[in-house]
Amino acid sequence: MGQSTERLASGIRRFRVLIVALVFVIMGTAIAAYAWNTNSGMTLPSTGTVTITGYGASSAAHPSTQPQTVVLTKSQTTILRNQISAIPTLSLPSRSLSCVENETVFEIVVKSAQGSPKTVWTAQAVLCPAPGILYIYGKDAGTPTISRYCTLKPLVLSFFPKGKVNGTRQGLRFC
């Protein structure tokens, strides 16, 4: 009788562990589904001059340096627009609340016209609060939309000659 009681108790413990694990999986899935929004809501404007800036040097302790800016062609802009619009948004705290690092991996800027000082859209790829975070500021320039930039890695690197923007390349290796 003692062995059957032990077996029953052991079975109950295993069942409890299974239930707890199942609850964690369900809760994790629900949290992930809530955090990821499949509609980014912030697409690259269809008009204006688009530039992308990469950096020759980067450091977590200092702002990225040796900027190199490339003006994108219309076809490059279209490809970039399509890729950015497919990136899901994230629910994360504001960068100012959680980071002291200033490392920028790359930056995309849309101006109303070439040579114009008026910026209408900006996306800044950073390593903090986590590698792969892209802050997108639209026309309203209020709270940024937050996305992941890792899917843009091959495209971003294709805009710059090999051997250039080594700070950007170094930052993108975390993807």
C-alpha positions, 0 to 999 in steps of 0.5 A, a space after each residue: 500500500 505504501 508504494 502505491 501511495 508514493 506513486 500516486 503522490 509522485 504522479 500528482 507532483 508531476 501533474 502539478 509541474 505540468 500544469 505550472 509549465 503549461 500556465 507559463 507557456 500560455 502566459 508567455 504566448 499571451 504577453 508576446 502576442 500583446 507586445 508584438 503588433 503586426 502593423 507598424 503604423 509608421 511607414 517611410 513617407 512616399 515623398 522627400 529625400 531619404 538618407 541613411 547614415 552609418 558610422 565609422 566608429 562606435 562605442 557604448 560610452 560615447 556617441 557614434 562618430 565618423 558619420 557617412 551619409 548616403 542619399 538613396 535612389 528612388 528604387 532603394 527608397 521603395 525597397 526600404 519603405 516596403 521592409 520598414 512597413 513590414 516590421 512589427 512594433 514593440 511595447 518598450 519603455 522610452 529610451 530616455 528612461 532606461 539608457 545612458 549609452 549613446 551608441 547609434 547603429 544607423 539613422 534614416 532621415 527623410 527631408 521634405 526635399 534634397 538640401 532642405 533643413 526640414 526633417 519629416 521622418 526619422 528612424 534611429 537604430 540603437 543598441 540600448 535598451 537592447 540590440 536591434 531597437 529602431 525608434 521611428 519618429 513621424 510627423 508628429 514627433 511625439 512618442 516614437 514607434 519602437 520596432 526591431 531593425 535586424 531584418 533591415 541588416 542586409 539592406 542597410 549594409 548594401 547601401 555602404 561600400 565594403 570596409 566603410 561604416 565599421 561602427 555600424 557593421 559592428 553594431 549590426 553583428 548583435 542581430 
